[in-house]
Amino acid sequence: MISILILTKNEQQDLPGCLESVSWSDDIHVYDSLSDDNTLEIAEAAGATITSRKFDNWSAHQNWGLQNIPFKHEWVFYIDADERMSPKLRDSLLSAIKQPGDNIAFRVQRRDFFLNRWLKHVQASAFYIRLFKPAHIRYERLVNPVTIPDGPVGDVNGYLNHYPFSKGISHWLDRHNSYSTFEAQQIAENRKHNKKFSFLKAFIESDFNKRRFHQKEIFYRLPARPLIKFMLLYFIKGGILDGRAGFTYAMLQAFYEYMIVLKTREFNQN
């Protein structure tokens, strides 16, 4: 079997659907950041094990969870409350752990939905490490953490469905206002410690997470980043094929990038 890890903070709306999609597991853990709605009551009613901790930043929070939560099984699947595991993905995960080979983790493909449409083209990234042995995984970065495995990583079939706008545009904007602050802090931190990056590794590095680090460091040095991000998502990645949902999503991501630019500038001035 596989243990399930769900991160929550006031998720009374989305948590029931998430719990239902992983109800086949006999070891579900809700890792909560001091919710003040009915999140914990919902988790308790579903028979989940609850661990509470005050949130500080994404990598520290997730690393603490992997090191301290008493998972019943060797393999753990991490899922957010606004995500749903498809039956095909469940079957693929269970098959993968029967014959994992040398793999200590597996990537899954996530589908983001907006305006009742799969953002098939405009989605910035589709593949994430979500099934793993906790002792072999760590996270880095204050927000949008990078997953660092210490061994081989495989891939599994099936979709993890994600509904980032389930609570509405206002909630998405509030959340990304917070994310942009962490991103600006991360940029300032990287500059302070003079973290090295490579143009070459941004394109040829075989490890996706390492490649993404170098890509981000290059991207953060470009002028007119919000415009570049819109062009990248809408035209180069093909967001134009996702209709109105693709255009709106690309605009929101460009606005998010502009918030990061403004906050980074403010950090530098201070």
JOTAVEN-V114601 format. One record per pair of residues at least 12 apart in sequence whose ideal C-beta (glycine too) atoms are under 7 Angstrom apart, sorted by the first residue. I is the first residue (numbers start at 0). J is the second residue. Records with the same first field share a line. If there is no record, write none. Layout:
# JOTAVEN-V114601
I=J / J
This chain:
# JOTAVEN-V114601
0=24 / 25 / 26 / 72
1=24 / 72 / 74 / 75 / 76 / 92 / 93 / 96
2=24 / 26 / 28 / 70 / 71 / 72 / 74 / 75
3=21 / 24 / 26 / 27 / 28 / 76 / 78
4=28 / 30 / 64 / 68 / 75 / 76 / 77
5=17 / 27 / 28 / 29 / 30 / 78 / 80
6=30 / 79
7=29 / 30 / 31 / 32 / 34 / 38 / 80
8=31 / 32 / 34 / 54
9=34 / 35 / 36 / 38
10=38 / 80
11=36 / 37 / 38 / 41
12=165 / 166
13=80 / 81 / 165
14=38 / 41 / 42 / 80
15=41
16=83
17=78 / 80 / 82 / 83
18=45 / 47
20=83 / 84
21=78 / 84
23=89
26=70 / 71 / 72
27=47 / 48
28=47 / 48 / 50 / 68 / 70
29=42 / 47 / 49
30=50 / 64 / 68
31=49 / 50 / 51
32=52 / 53 / 54
33=51 / 53
50=68
56=141 / 181
57=138 / 140 / 141 / 142 / 144
58=138 / 139 / 140 / 141 / 144
61=138 / 144
62=137 / 138
65=133 / 136
70=133
73=132
74=96 / 130 / 132
75=131 / 133
76=92 / 129 / 130
77=129
78=129
81=161 / 162 / 163 / 165
82=159 / 160 / 161
83=160
84=159
85=157 / 158 / 160
87=156 / 157
88=107 / 155 / 157 / 158 / 159
90=157
91=155 / 156 / 157
92=130 / 155
95=130 / 153 / 155
101=150 / 151
102=151 / 152 / 153
103=131 / 132 / 135 / 148 / 150 / 151
104=128 / 130 / 131 / 135 / 136 / 148 / 152
105=130 / 152 / 153 / 154 / 155
106=126 / 127 / 128 / 152 / 154
107=127 / 129 / 130 / 155 / 159
108=125 / 126 / 158 / 159
109=125 / 127 / 159 / 161
110=158 / 160 / 161
111=161 / 163
112=160 / 161 / 162
113=164 / 244 / 248
114=243 / 244
116=241 / 242 / 244
118=241 / 244 / 245 / 248
119=241
120=236 / 237 / 238 / 240 / 241 / 245
121=232 / 233 / 236 / 238 / 241 / 245 / 248 / 249
123=232
126=207
128=146 / 148 / 152
129=159
130=155
131=148
135=148 / 149 / 150
136=148
140=185
141=181 / 184 / 185
142=178 / 181 / 182 / 185
145=208 / 211 / 212
146=208
147=208
175=255
176=258
179=255 / 258 / 259 / 262
180=262
182=259
183=259 / 262 / 263 / 266
186=219 / 263
187=263 / 266
189=216
196=213 / 216 / 217
197=213
198=217
200=213
201=213 / 214 / 217
224=256 / 260
225=253 / 256 / 257 / 260
226=253
228=252 / 253 / 256
229=249 / 250 / 253
232=249 / 252
233=245 / 246 / 249
